[in-house]
Amino acid sequence: MYAYDTYDQAMVDARVAEFRDQARRRLEGKLSEEQFKPLRLMNGLYLQLHAYMLRVAIPYGTLNSRQMTALGDIADKYDRGYGHFTTRQNLQYNWIRLEDAADILADLAKVEMHAIQTSGNCIRNISSDHFAGAAHDEVTDPRPFAELLRQWSSFHPEFSYLPRKFKIAVIASEKDRAALRLHDIGIQIVRGDAGDLGARFFVGGGMGRTPMIAPMIRDFVPLDQLVTYAEACLRVYNRHGRRDNKYKARIKILVHELGADEYTRQVEEEFAHLLEIGVEPPRAELARIAAHFADPPFEDGPKHFDRSDPDFALWVDRNTHRHKHDGHVSAVISLKPVGGIPGDATGDQMRLMAQLAEQYSFDELRIMHTQNVVLPHVRIADLPALWEALDKAGLGAPNMDTIEDMIACPGLDYCSLANARSIPLAQRISERFDASGKTERLGELKLKISGCINACGHHHAGHIGILGVDRKGVENYQLSLGGSEAEDVSLAKITGPGFTEEGVIAAVDTVTDVYLAQREGEERFLDTYRRIGMEPFKEALYG
């Protein structure tokens, strides 16, 4: 994984010193909250319902045991003993005192981490496939390109004050594990007709109050022009994006209103101009970055293990993913225990995951946008010992891609933007389906819950999506069906009138019963929904 050079370290250290002075002036009353707000947001510090929240960047979801240990220590020292992993592959602390914020940033800087550009109208944390560098189906490791984009975009003077926040994802397989086409820019590394590698660009996706799927605007950009093409996309957006209405400021609105063809024409024109003046980072820089992502020394070894323990066998079947080296797998650590808060981990759990990464995964971890953690390089021979340690710590839930593996935002328990609670709903649904025994029969079923229209819980992309709204001061939940954030991307459609909390839990139960009754063969929930349409579900829900 990437390691800071002296420039990287100097950059984050300087930002810590700068913010320490800003926070001191706010605490002394020399800055008003209005004056301080843009300064704290540039450092990932939000003011939420009950306290400050700090969002820590984990670039493309990759970190090592030293960094994960530090995150656990910060949770214990400055928060309430836990942190929350997010759908942007970041970590949030929800109970931060302003007096401590600069010290936290200093502790992060000691382990090559920061909170820069995790908020504000800038290019946010670059996300990627959580199995990058390990997956059997990728054409190359996409993380060097994500790192190149991270370095290019950090403190970029032209893109520090965009019309609105901006999110980029990079993958390198046909299987989309990063919600690529629901980003402002989605970049897929592909192999061209001549066998060379290039980048396919999708621009103008997003969720929120106006969900849109990004159209492809170019099917092949040579890899040594990838940053230039991304810059062209951003320049056109920065030039024409709405700044008079924040609800119409995202690039998806610009692409929609201009039309994909006209937006593409302007990008190509800008791209040609940038190539002419020569702005692409030198190839030597990409080579320098790529050297940090060399494969660890994978080992041949046993490819089979004792499956006599049914709990262990189920965990292996559900929570491991095929590796590019046949002696290893990627192992998913579920942060979704029955009745737990999706994405939360205690300081002790973070330190344990760090220890297990050092012991079993070449000192490497990944954060998934589904709010779980991956040990990307585990020897098959080590799986029994790994599972035993995880199970003992309450981290061995065998529920990847099941209805119990739901995404949920913090909702009204923490967020000042939320209209309804997400966490208690997620807890009750997981308990209900665990108790009913339906999870096994349902198979792959992706449930996503958002507490407001901003869609941090990705409800638009759920096979089943739930959106909390405020109806005359009462929490109400809309139910949607048919979404997907994978390569078969689609946006969910609302079933009809909303439900109470109790009612939406029963509605999810009803919807899954319709699926089980209508399923043909090995169809997933999404396949059955697409075959039979909305009406059978509406009939069961509303009569």
VEXDREN-2710 file (C-alpha; in Angstrom, 1 decimal):
% VEXDREN-2710
k/r/px/py/pz
1/MET/0.0/0.0/0.0
2/TYR/1.1/3.6/-0.5
3/ALA/3.5/5.1/2.1
4/TYR/3.9/8.9/2.6
5/ASP/7.0/10.6/1.3
6/THR/8.4/13.7/3.0
7/TYR/6.1/16.0/1.0
8/ASP/2.9/14.0/2.0
9/GLN/3.9/14.2/5.6
10/ALA/4.8/17.8/5.5
11/MET/1.4/18.6/3.9
12/VAL/-0.7/16.9/6.6
13/ASP/1.5/18.2/9.4
14/ALA/1.0/21.8/8.1
15/ARG/-2.7/21.3/7.9
16/VAL/-2.8/20.1/11.6
17/ALA/-0.9/23.2/12.7
18/GLU/-3.2/25.5/10.7
19/PHE/-6.4/23.9/12.1
20/ARG/-5.0/24.0/15.6
21/ASP/-4.8/27.7/15.4
22/GLN/-8.2/28.0/13.8
23/ALA/-9.8/25.9/16.5
24/ARG/-8.1/27.9/19.2
25/ARG/-9.4/31.2/17.8
26/ARG/-12.9/29.7/17.7
27/LEU/-12.7/28.5/21.3
28/GLU/-11.5/32.0/22.4
29/GLY/-14.4/33.6/20.6
30/LYS/-12.2/35.3/18.0
31/LEU/-14.1/33.4/15.2
32/SER/-17.8/33.1/15.0
33/GLU/-19.4/29.8/14.1
34/GLU/-20.3/31.2/10.7
35/GLN/-16.6/32.1/10.1
36/PHE/-15.3/28.8/11.5
37/LYS/-17.7/26.5/9.6
38/PRO/-15.9/26.5/6.2
39/LEU/-12.6/26.0/8.0
40/ARG/-13.7/23.0/10.0
41/LEU/-15.5/21.5/7.1
42/MET/-12.2/21.6/5.1
43/ASN/-10.9/19.3/7.8
44/GLY/-13.9/16.9/8.0
45/LEU/-15.4/18.3/11.1
46/TYR/-19.2/18.6/11.2
47/LEU/-21.5/19.9/13.9
48/GLN/-24.2/17.3/14.3
49/LEU/-27.2/17.0/16.6
50/HIS/-25.4/16.3/19.8
51/ALA/-21.7/16.9/19.2
52/TYR/-19.0/17.4/16.6
53/MET/-18.5/14.6/14.1
54/LEU/-15.0/14.0/12.5
55/ARG/-14.8/12.1/9.2
56/VAL/-11.5/10.4/8.6
57/ALA/-10.3/9.7/5.1
58/ILE/-9.3/6.1/4.2
59/PRO/-8.2/6.5/0.6
60/TYR/-9.7/3.8/-1.6
61/GLY/-10.5/1.9/1.6
62/THR/-6.9/0.7/2.1
63/LEU/-5.2/0.8/5.5
64/ASN/-2.6/-1.2/7.5
65/SER/-2.6/-2.6/11.1
66/ARG/-0.8/0.5/12.5
67/GLN/-3.5/2.8/11.1
68/MET/-6.4/0.6/12.2
69/THR/-4.9/0.4/15.7
70/ALA/-4.7/4.2/15.8
71/LEU/-8.3/4.5/14.8
72/GLY/-9.2/2.2/17.7
73/ASP/-7.1/4.1/20.1
74/ILE/-8.6/7.4/19.0
75/ALA/-12.1/6.0/19.5
76/ASP/-11.3/5.1/23.1
77/LYS/-9.3/8.3/23.9
78/TYR/-11.5/11.0/22.3
79/ASP/-14.9/9.4/21.5
80/ARG/-17.1/6.9/23.3
81/GLY/-15.2/3.8/22.5
82/TYR/-16.3/3.2/18.9
83/GLY/-16.3/4.5/15.3
84/HIS/-18.6/4.2/12.4
85/PHE/-17.4/2.9/9.0
86/THR/-19.3/4.6/6.1
87/THR/-20.4/4.0/2.6
88/ARG/-17.5/6.2/1.3
89/GLN/-14.9/3.9/2.9
90/ASN/-14.3/6.4/5.6
91/LEU/-14.6/6.4/9.4
92/GLN/-16.7/8.7/11.5
93/TYR/-16.3/9.6/15.1
94/ASN/-19.6/11.0/16.4
95/TRP/-18.8/12.4/19.8
96/ILE/-15.9/14.8/19.3
97/ARG/-15.1/17.8/21.5
98/LEU/-13.7/20.8/19.6
99/GLU/-11.0/21.1/22.2
100/ASP/-9.7/17.7/21.1
101/ALA/-10.1/17.9/17.3
102/ALA/-6.6/19.2/16.5
103/ASP/-5.0/16.5/18.7
104/ILE/-7.0/13.8/16.9
105/LEU/-5.7/15.2/13.5
106/ALA/-2.2/15.1/14.9
107/ASP/-2.6/11.5/16.1
108/LEU/-3.9/10.6/12.6
109/ALA/-0.9/12.4/10.9
110/LYS/1.5/10.2/12.9
111/VAL/0.1/7.1/11.1
112/GLU/-0.2/8.8/7.6
113/MET/-3.9/9.6/7.9
114/HIS/-6.0/12.8/7.8
115/ALA/-9.5/14.2/7.4
116/ILE/-8.7/16.5/4.5
117/GLN/-11.4/16.9/1.8
118/THR/-13.8/14.6/3.6
119/SER/-16.3/17.5/3.5
120/GLY/-16.9/20.6/1.5
121/ASN/-17.4/21.4/-2.2
122/CYS/-14.3/19.6/-3.3
123/ILE/-13.1/16.2/-4.6
124/ARG/-13.8/13.9/-1.7
125/ASN/-12.2/10.6/-0.8
126/ILE/-11.4/8.5/-3.9
127/SER/-13.2/5.2/-3.6
128/SER/-12.5/1.8/-5.2
129/ASP/-13.2/-1.9/-5.2
130/HIS/-12.6/-3.3/-1.7
131/PHE/-11.1/-6.4/-3.3
132/ALA/-8.7/-4.4/-5.5
133/GLY/-5.3/-6.0/-5.9
134/ALA/-6.7/-9.3/-4.7
135/ALA/-9.7/-10.0/-7.0
136/HIS/-9.4/-12.8/-9.6
137/ASP/-11.4/-10.9/-12.1
138/GLU/-9.6/-7.5/-12.4
139/VAL/-7.4/-6.6/-15.3
140/THR/-5.0/-4.7/-13.0
141/ASP/-4.9/-3.2/-9.5
142/PRO/-6.9/0.1/-9.8
143/ARG/-5.5/1.5/-6.6
144/PRO/-2.3/3.1/-8.1
145/PHE/-4.7/5.2/-10.4
146/ALA/-6.9/6.0/-7.4
147/GLU/-3.8/7.2/-5.5
148/LEU/-2.6/9.2/-8.5
149/LEU/-6.0/10.9/-8.5
150/ARG/-5.9/11.5/-4.8
151/GLN/-2.6/13.2/-5.0
152/TRP/-3.7/15.3/-8.1
153/SER/-6.9/16.4/-6.4
154/SER/-5.6/17.2/-2.9
155/PHE/-5.6/21.0/-2.5
156/HIS/-6.1/21.4/-6.2
157/PRO/-6.5/25.2/-6.4
158/GLU/-9.0/25.0/-9.3
159/PHE/-11.2/22.4/-7.7
160/SER/-11.2/23.5/-4.1
161/TYR/-14.5/25.4/-4.4
162/LEU/-16.6/23.4/-6.8
163/PRO/-20.4/24.0/-7.2
164/ARG/-20.9/21.0/-5.0
165/LYS/-19.2/18.0/-3.5
166/PHE/-17.6/15.6/-6.0
167/LYS/-17.1/11.9/-5.7
168/ILE/-14.9/9.6/-7.9
169/ALA/-14.6/5.8/-8.0
170/VAL/-12.1/3.6/-9.8
171/ILE/-12.4/-0.1/-10.5
172/ALA/-10.8/-2.6/-12.8
173/SER/-13.2/-5.4/-13.3
174/GLU/-16.5/-6.0/-15.1
175/LYS/-18.0/-6.8/-11.7
176/ASP/-18.9/-3.5/-10.1
177/ARG/-18.3/-3.6/-6.3
178/ALA/-18.0/0.1/-5.8
179/ALA/-21.3/1.6/-7.1
180/LEU/-19.4/3.0/-10.0
181/ARG/-22.2/4.5/-12.1
182/LEU/-23.7/6.2/-9.0
183/HIS/-20.7/8.5/-8.7
184/ASP/-20.0/11.9/-10.2
185/ILE/-17.2/10.3/-12.1
186/GLY/-16.8/6.5/-12.4
187/ILE/-13.6/5.2/-14.0
188/GLN/-13.3/1.6/-15.1
189/ILE/-9.9/0.3/-16.1
190/VAL/-10.5/-1.9/-19.2
191/ARG/-8.5/-3.8/-21.8
192/GLY/-8.8/-2.4/-25.3
193/ASP/-9.1/-4.2/-28.6
194/ALA/-5.3/-4.2/-29.0
195/GLY/-4.8/-5.6/-25.5
196/ASP/-3.6/-2.3/-24.0
197/LEU/-5.1/-0.9/-20.8
198/GLY/-7.3/2.2/-20.8
199/ALA/-10.0/3.9/-18.8
200/ARG/-13.8/3.9/-19.5
201/PHE/-15.4/7.1/-18.1
202/PHE/-18.9/7.4/-16.7
203/VAL/-20.0/10.9/-15.6
204/GLY/-23.1/12.3/-13.9
205/GLY/-24.3/9.7/-11.5
206/GLY/-25.4/10.1/-8.0
207/MET/-28.1/9.5/-5.4
208/GLY/-29.7/12.1/-3.1
209/ARG/-33.0/13.8/-3.9
210/THR/-32.4/13.4/-7.6
211/PRO/-30.9/9.9/-8.3
212/MET/-29.3/9.4/-11.7
213/ILE/-27.2/6.7/-13.3
214/ALA/-24.1/8.0/-15.0
215/PRO/-23.9/7.6/-18.8
216/MET/-20.7/6.5/-20.4
217/ILE/-19.1/9.4/-22.1
218/ARG/-15.9/7.7/-23.4
219/ASP/-15.2/4.0/-23.8
220/PHE/-11.4/4.3/-23.8
221/VAL/-8.9/6.8/-22.6
222/PRO/-5.2/5.8/-22.7
223/LEU/-4.0/5.3/-19.1
224/ASP/-1.3/8.0/-19.4
225/GLN/-4.1/10.5/-20.2
226/LEU/-6.5/9.4/-17.4
227/VAL/-5.9/12.4/-15.1
228/THR/-6.1/14.8/-18.0
229/TYR/-9.5/13.5/-19.0
230/ALA/-10.7/13.7/-15.4
231/GLU/-9.5/17.3/-15.3
232/ALA/-11.4/18.0/-18.5
233/CYS/-14.6/16.6/-17.0
234/LEU/-14.2/18.7/-13.9
235/ARG/-13.3/21.9/-15.8
236/VAL/-16.5/21.7/-17.8
237/TYR/-18.5/21.2/-14.6
238/ASN/-16.7/23.9/-12.7
239/ARG/-17.4/26.3/-15.5
240/HIS/-21.2/25.6/-16.0
241/GLY/-22.3/23.9/-12.7
242/ARG/-25.1/25.7/-10.8
243/ARG/-24.0/27.8/-7.8
244/ASP/-27.3/29.5/-7.3
245/ASN/-29.2/26.4/-6.1
246/LYS/-27.5/23.7/-4.1
247/TYR/-30.2/21.2/-5.1
248/LYS/-29.2/21.6/-8.7
249/ALA/-25.5/22.0/-8.2
250/ARG/-24.3/18.4/-8.7
251/ILE/-22.7/17.4/-12.0
252/LYS/-25.5/14.9/-12.6
253/ILE/-27.9/17.9/-13.1
254/LEU/-25.4/19.6/-15.5
255/VAL/-25.0/16.4/-17.6
256/HIS/-28.8/15.9/-17.6
257/GLU/-29.6/19.5/-18.6
258/LEU/-26.9/19.9/-21.2
259/GLY/-27.5/16.3/-22.4
260/ALA/-24.7/13.7/-22.4
261/ASP/-23.8/14.4/-26.0
262/GLU/-23.2/18.1/-25.5
263/TYR/-21.4/17.6/-22.2
264/THR/-19.2/15.1/-23.9
265/ARG/-18.5/17.5/-26.8
266/GLN/-17.3/20.1/-24.3
267/VAL/-15.2/17.6/-22.4
268/GLU/-13.5/16.4/-25.6
269/GLU/-12.8/20.0/-26.6
270/GLU/-11.3/20.8/-23.1
271/PHE/-9.4/17.5/-23.2
272/ALA/-7.7/18.4/-26.5
273/HIS/-6.7/21.7/-25.1
274/LEU/-5.2/20.2/-22.0
275/LEU/-3.3/17.7/-24.1
276/GLU/-1.9/20.5/-26.2
277/ILE/-0.6/22.4/-23.1
278/GLY/0.6/19.2/-21.4
279/VAL/-0.9/18.8/-17.9
280/GLU/-0.7/15.0/-17.4
281/PRO/1.5/13.9/-14.5
282/PRO/4.7/12.3/-15.7
283/ARG/4.7/8.5/-16.3
284/ALA/7.6/8.3/-13.7
285/GLU/5.1/9.5/-11.0
286/LEU/2.7/6.7/-11.8
287/ALA/5.5/4.2/-11.8
288/ARG/6.7/5.5/-8.4
289/ILE/3.2/5.1/-7.0
290/ALA/2.6/1.7/-8.5
291/ALA/5.7/0.4/-6.9
292/HIS/4.0/0.7/-3.5
293/PHE/1.3/-1.7/-4.6
294/ALA/3.4/-4.7/-5.5
295/ASP/1.9/-8.0/-4.5
296/PRO/3.0/-9.4/-1.2
297/PRO/4.7/-12.8/-1.2
298/PHE/1.7/-15.1/-1.8
299/GLU/2.3/-18.7/-0.7
300/ASP/1.1/-22.0/-2.2
301/GLY/-0.6/-24.2/0.4
302/PRO/-3.6/-26.4/1.1
303/LYS/-6.7/-25.4/-0.8
304/HIS/-9.1/-27.5/1.3
305/PHE/-10.0/-27.5/5.0
306/ASP/-12.2/-29.4/7.4
307/ARG/-15.8/-28.3/6.9
308/SER/-17.3/-30.5/9.6
309/ASP/-18.2/-27.4/11.7
310/PRO/-21.4/-26.1/10.0
311/ASP/-21.0/-22.6/11.4
312/PHE/-17.5/-22.3/10.0
313/ALA/-18.5/-23.8/6.7
314/LEU/-21.3/-21.3/6.3
315/TRP/-19.0/-18.4/7.1
316/VAL/-16.5/-19.5/4.5
317/ASP/-19.3/-19.9/1.9
318/ARG/-20.7/-16.5/2.5
319/ASN/-17.9/-14.3/3.7
320/THR/-14.9/-15.2/1.6
321/HIS/-14.2/-14.2/-2.0
322/ARG/-12.1/-15.8/-4.6
323/HIS/-8.5/-14.5/-4.8
324/LYS/-6.2/-14.1/-7.8
325/HIS/-3.8/-16.5/-6.1
326/ASP/-5.4/-19.9/-5.6
327/GLY/-3.8/-20.4/-2.2
328/HIS/-5.6/-17.4/-0.7
329/VAL/-9.0/-15.8/-0.3
330/SER/-10.3/-12.4/0.7
331/ALA/-12.2/-12.7/4.0
332/VAL/-15.0/-10.3/4.9
333/ILE/-15.3/-9.3/8.6
334/SER/-19.0/-8.4/9.1
335/LEU/-19.8/-5.3/11.2
336/LYS/-23.5/-6.4/11.1
337/PRO/-24.1/-8.7/14.1
338/VAL/-27.7/-9.6/14.8
339/GLY/-29.2/-6.5/16.5
340/GLY/-26.0/-4.5/16.0
341/ILE/-25.5/-1.1/14.5
342/PRO/-24.4/-1.5/10.9
343/GLY/-20.8/-0.2/10.4
344/ASP/-20.0/0.4/14.0
345/ALA/-16.8/-1.1/15.6
346/THR/-15.4/-0.7/19.1
347/GLY/-11.9/0.3/19.8
348/ASP/-11.1/-3.2/20.9
349/GLN/-12.6/-4.7/17.7
350/MET/-10.5/-2.3/15.6
351/ARG/-7.4/-3.3/17.4
352/LEU/-8.3/-7.0/17.0
353/MET/-8.9/-6.5/13.3
354/ALA/-5.5/-4.8/13.1
355/GLN/-3.8/-7.7/14.9
356/LEU/-5.5/-10.3/12.6
357/ALA/-4.5/-8.3/9.5
358/GLU/-0.9/-8.4/10.7
359/GLN/-1.1/-12.1/11.4
360/TYR/-3.1/-13.3/8.5
361/SER/-3.3/-10.7/5.7
362/PHE/0.1/-9.3/5.0
363/ASP/-0.7/-6.3/7.3
364/GLU/-3.5/-5.0/5.1
365/LEU/-7.2/-4.2/5.6
366/ARG/-9.9/-2.8/3.4
367/ILE/-13.0/-0.9/4.2
368/MET/-16.0/-1.8/2.1
369/HIS/-18.7/0.7/1.0
370/THR/-21.1/-1.8/2.5
371/GLN/-19.7/-0.9/5.9
372/ASN/-17.8/-4.1/6.5
373/VAL/-14.0/-4.8/6.6
374/VAL/-11.9/-7.1/4.4
375/LEU/-8.7/-9.0/5.1
376/PRO/-7.7/-9.1/1.4
377/HIS/-5.0/-11.8/1.4
378/VAL/-5.7/-14.7/3.8
379/ARG/-4.1/-18.1/3.3
380/ILE/-6.8/-20.8/2.9
381/ALA/-4.9/-22.8/5.5
382/ASP/-5.4/-19.9/8.0
383/LEU/-9.2/-19.7/7.7
384/PRO/-10.1/-21.9/10.7
385/ALA/-7.9/-19.9/13.1
386/LEU/-9.1/-16.6/11.7
387/TRP/-12.8/-17.5/11.9
388/GLU/-12.3/-18.7/15.5
389/ALA/-10.8/-15.4/16.5
390/LEU/-13.5/-13.4/14.7
391/ASP/-16.3/-15.5/16.1
392/LYS/-15.0/-15.1/19.7
393/ALA/-15.0/-11.3/19.3
394/GLY/-18.5/-11.1/17.8
395/LEU/-17.2/-10.4/14.3
396/GLY/-17.9/-13.7/12.7
397/ALA/-21.5/-13.2/11.4
398/PRO/-21.9/-15.2/8.2
399/ASN/-24.1/-12.7/6.4
400/MET/-22.4/-11.0/3.5
401/ASP/-24.9/-10.0/0.8
402/THR/-27.8/-11.3/2.8
403/ILE/-30.7/-9.2/4.1
404/GLU/-28.9/-9.0/7.5
405/ASP/-25.9/-7.3/5.8
406/MET/-27.8/-4.1/5.4
407/ILE/-26.4/-0.6/4.8
408/ALA/-27.8/2.1/7.2
409/CYS/-26.9/5.7/7.7
410/PRO/-26.6/7.1/11.2
411/GLY/-30.0/8.7/10.8
412/LEU/-31.8/10.8/13.4
413/ASP/-29.8/9.4/16.3
414/TYR/-26.8/11.5/15.2
415/CYS/-27.4/13.5/11.9
416/SER/-28.8/17.0/11.9
417/LEU/-30.1/16.5/8.3
418/ALA/-32.0/13.3/9.1
419/ASN/-35.8/13.1/9.3
420/ALA/-36.1/9.6/10.7
421/ARG/-34.1/7.0/12.6
422/SER/-32.2/4.3/10.6
423/ILE/-30.3/2.5/13.3
424/PRO/-33.2/1.0/15.4
425/LEU/-34.9/0.0/12.2
426/ALA/-31.9/-1.9/11.0
427/GLN/-31.5/-3.6/14.3
428/ARG/-35.1/-4.7/14.4
429/ILE/-35.1/-6.0/10.9
430/SER/-31.9/-8.1/11.4
431/GLU/-33.4/-9.5/14.6
432/ARG/-36.6/-10.4/12.9
433/PHE/-35.0/-12.2/10.0
434/ASP/-32.5/-14.0/12.1
435/ALA/-35.3/-15.3/14.4
436/SER/-37.5/-16.3/11.5
437/GLY/-34.8/-18.3/9.7
438/LYS/-35.7/-16.7/6.4
439/THR/-32.2/-15.3/5.7
440/GLU/-30.8/-18.6/4.4
441/ARG/-33.8/-19.1/2.0
442/LEU/-33.6/-15.5/0.7
443/GLY/-30.0/-15.7/-0.5
444/GLU/-28.6/-12.5/-2.0
445/LEU/-30.8/-9.6/-1.0
446/LYS/-29.4/-6.1/-0.5
447/LEU/-31.4/-3.9/1.9
448/LYS/-30.4/-0.3/2.3
449/ILE/-31.8/2.3/4.7
450/SER/-31.5/6.1/4.6
451/GLY/-32.8/8.5/7.3
452/CYS/-33.3/11.4/4.8
453/ILE/-33.4/12.2/1.1
454/ASN/-29.6/12.7/1.0
455/ALA/-29.4/8.9/0.6
456/CYS/-26.3/8.2/2.6
457/GLY/-27.7/4.7/3.1
458/HIS/-28.0/4.2/-0.7
459/HIS/-31.7/3.3/-0.5
460/HIS/-32.1/4.2/-4.2
461/ALA/-29.8/1.3/-5.0
462/GLY/-31.2/-1.4/-2.7
463/HIS/-33.0/-4.5/-3.9
464/ILE/-35.2/-3.3/-1.1
465/GLY/-34.7/0.4/-0.1
466/ILE/-36.2/2.2/2.9
467/LEU/-36.3/6.0/3.1
468/GLY/-37.2/7.8/6.4
469/VAL/-39.3/11.0/5.9
470/ASP/-41.0/13.4/8.2
471/ARG/-44.8/13.4/7.8
472/LYS/-46.3/16.2/9.9
473/GLY/-43.8/15.5/12.7
474/VAL/-44.1/11.8/12.6
475/GLU/-41.4/9.4/11.3
476/ASN/-42.6/7.7/8.1
477/TYR/-40.8/5.1/5.9
478/GLN/-41.1/4.8/2.2
479/LEU/-40.4/1.4/0.7
480/SER/-38.7/1.0/-2.7
481/LEU/-37.9/-2.1/-4.8
482/GLY/-35.7/-3.0/-7.7
483/GLY/-32.5/-1.0/-7.2
484/SER/-28.9/-2.2/-7.8
485/GLU/-25.5/-0.5/-7.5
486/ALA/-23.7/-3.3/-9.3
487/GLU/-22.9/-3.7/-13.0
488/ASP/-26.7/-4.3/-13.6
489/VAL/-27.3/-0.8/-12.1
490/SER/-30.9/0.4/-11.6
491/LEU/-32.8/2.8/-9.4
492/ALA/-35.5/1.5/-7.0
493/LYS/-39.1/2.5/-7.4
494/ILE/-41.4/3.5/-4.5
495/THR/-44.1/0.9/-3.8
496/GLY/-46.7/3.4/-2.7
497/PRO/-47.7/5.1/0.6
498/GLY/-45.3/4.9/3.5
499/PHE/-45.4/3.0/6.7
500/THR/-44.7/3.4/10.4
501/GLU/-41.6/1.8/11.8
502/GLU/-43.6/-1.2/12.8
503/GLY/-45.4/-1.2/9.5
504/VAL/-42.3/-1.1/7.3
505/ILE/-40.7/-4.0/9.1
506/ALA/-43.8/-6.0/8.4
507/ALA/-43.8/-4.7/4.8
508/VAL/-40.2/-6.0/4.3
509/ASP/-41.4/-9.4/5.6
510/THR/-44.4/-9.3/3.2
511/VAL/-42.2/-8.4/0.2
512/THR/-39.8/-11.3/0.9
513/ASP/-42.7/-13.7/1.2
514/VAL/-43.9/-12.6/-2.3
515/TYR/-40.4/-13.3/-3.6
516/LEU/-40.2/-16.7/-2.1
517/ALA/-43.6/-17.6/-3.5
518/GLN/-42.8/-16.3/-7.0
519/ARG/-39.1/-17.2/-7.4
520/GLU/-38.1/-19.5/-10.2
521/GLY/-35.0/-21.6/-10.0
522/GLU/-31.9/-19.8/-8.6
523/GLU/-33.3/-16.3/-9.1
524/ARG/-32.2/-13.6/-6.8
525/PHE/-34.8/-11.2/-5.3
526/LEU/-33.8/-8.6/-7.9
527/ASP/-34.2/-11.1/-10.8
528/THR/-37.7/-12.1/-9.6
529/TYR/-38.7/-8.4/-9.2
530/ARG/-37.5/-7.6/-12.7
531/ARG/-39.4/-10.6/-14.2
532/ILE/-42.8/-10.1/-12.4
533/GLY/-42.7/-6.3/-11.9
534/MET/-44.1/-4.2/-9.1
535/GLU/-47.7/-5.2/-9.1
536/PRO/-47.6/-8.5/-7.1
537/PHE/-45.7/-6.8/-4.4
538/LYS/-48.1/-3.8/-4.3
539/GLU/-51.1/-6.1/-4.2
540/ALA/-49.6/-7.9/-1.2
541/LEU/-48.7/-4.7/0.6
542/TYR/-51.8/-2.6/0.0
543/GLY/-54.5/-5.0/-1.3
END
